[in-house]
Amino acid sequence: MDFEALDPEDWEPTRKLAHDLVDGAIDHTRDVRDRPIWREMPADIRAQFETVAPQEPEPLGDILGDVRDTLMQYPMGNIHPRFLAWYMGTSNFTGALADFIAAIQGSNLGGGNHAAALIDRQVVEWLRQMIGLPAGASGTLVSGGSVANLIGLTVARNTKAGIDLREHGLAALPAPMRFYGSDQLHGCHQQAMETLGLGNRALIRIATHNDLTIDIEALKQAVATDRANGITPACVIATAGTVNTGAFDDLTAIADFCAAEDLWFHVDGCIGALIAIAPENRWRVAGIERADSVALDPHKWLHAPFDVGCALVRSKSQHLETFSLSSEYLESTARGVAAAPFLHDFGIQTSRGFRALKVWMSLREHGVRKFGRLIDQDIAKGAYLSQLIEQSDSLALLFPTNINIVCFRYDPGGMDDTALKSLNTEIMLRLQEDGTAVLSDTTVHGQHCLRAAINNHRTRPEDLDLLIREIERLGTEIRGNP
Ligand SMILES: *Cc1c(COP(=O)(O)O)cnc(C)c1O
């Protein structure tokens, strides 16, 4: 037999290439501040990503050369200190090493009796402790907040359906179910409702106050009206840190309401759940420990490399009742590698990657307390940027800053909203193209604004000073030559 495998015949050239790769990775991370954040790709670079599937071998050294010259030159930019768009995380080197080791160790986290599975369980348990859910609560690591929310809402749906939904499906429901959240809900909840077969219209968006938190009186009204109409209110989705402005719904009031009305209390804490570890700001999430389920995102404020999210469910039995499945080809045994509960029983993936290691290693390296301080520090940076905006004659803060998300615009006076929107969009695009800073924009309660989310352990106050100077300079320049 002509035997082939994927390991190199001689490991030594591979060892040399791998050592160089690690050296390059360290330089790349150390020098991130000195590079432009983002650059448009020239056509010849783009063309390299459009070739047909390679049929014949290429030397690893050539491939790594291409990685260095193309891939590494054109990143999204979110590990850079002046990347402030959307709501990202900034990664960390230890987490990157962990992803490498996870692949080397190679375990499948579908479950089994092995060390990686114990680390997976341990990380979920650490996250549970950080959020303050009671011991015995359940959880699973998933790709991110969107899937973590889907997991929580699925348990909510199945638990509150009043029928065996897994067996009979939505068609057997005696009355339609409804979920409620604020008009600031993240888009993943609509996708979850669509995926769950409940439909977008079964997700009721409740108006928010001027501070962008849910109007609880309006929520109570909506639930009462639905009940009176024979509809089944099932779940309230509270947001701890909205994506537009970082607003925190009143979790305690919602917990009380859900308890009184027998509703599932889900918290989308993708931005804010981890504030529970930040000494100066943890008051914002008081009540989160009463949630039936929580979605959180270690790839945001724990800066784990993408991707890793986490769904926590207060009742382990409800969690398992929603997902567990006994298949004849996956039965636990009394001894050996299958002598452990299967982790795929907590979600919809069968095979799972070893996401836990990057969280486990960096939590051990820095400790929970330091991650808490970094969260407080990002929130202090949000306050500092807001102060710079308020001190500027040509900038206006559009919403009070809650945490680390700052909504503002360049507004020199005498321009209408349409003109301001196009001027601010142009400023945002030029900042990106110059490689100075990456912001995003949004529209909140009808107001277009630039949005800086400082979820970035590398951002320093002088980065924010530079950002303001550049926005003022570009604003003047663009108005001079429209
Ligand atoms: C980021 C975010 C999500 C989605 O999480 P992903 O990790 O991007 O899938 C959901 N809700 C809120 C409030 C978020 O900020």
PDBQT file of the ligand as one rigid body, heavy atoms in Angstrom, charges set to zero:
ROOT
HETATM    1  C1  LIG A 501     -22.746  41.742  20.095  1.00  0.00    +0.000 C 
HETATM    2  C2  LIG A 501     -24.148  41.625  20.564  1.00  0.00    +0.000 A 
HETATM    3  C3  LIG A 501     -24.937  40.539  20.222  1.00  0.00    +0.000 A 
HETATM    4  C4  LIG A 501     -24.479  39.495  19.252  1.00  0.00    +0.000 C 
HETATM    5  O1  LIG A 501     -23.340  38.835  19.687  1.00  0.00    +0.000 OA
HETATM    6  P1  LIG A 501     -22.307  38.172  18.657  1.00  0.00    +0.000 P 
HETATM    7  O2  LIG A 501     -21.214  37.731  19.536  1.00  0.00    +0.000 OA
HETATM    8  O3  LIG A 501     -21.896  39.251  17.698  1.00  0.00    +0.000 OA
HETATM    9  O4  LIG A 501     -23.016  37.060  17.971  1.00  0.00    +0.000 OA
HETATM   10  C5  LIG A 501     -26.183  40.449  20.788  1.00  0.00    +0.000 A 
HETATM   11  N1  LIG A 501     -26.655  41.397  21.615  1.00  0.00    +0.000 NA
HETATM   12  C6  LIG A 501     -25.930  42.482  21.945  1.00  0.00    +0.000 A 
HETATM   13  C7  LIG A 501     -26.500  43.498  22.870  1.00  0.00    +0.000 C 
HETATM   14  C8  LIG A 501     -24.655  42.635  21.420  1.00  0.00    +0.000 A 
HETATM   15  O5  LIG A 501     -23.931  43.717  21.714  1.00  0.00    +0.000 OA
ENDROOT
TORSDOF 0
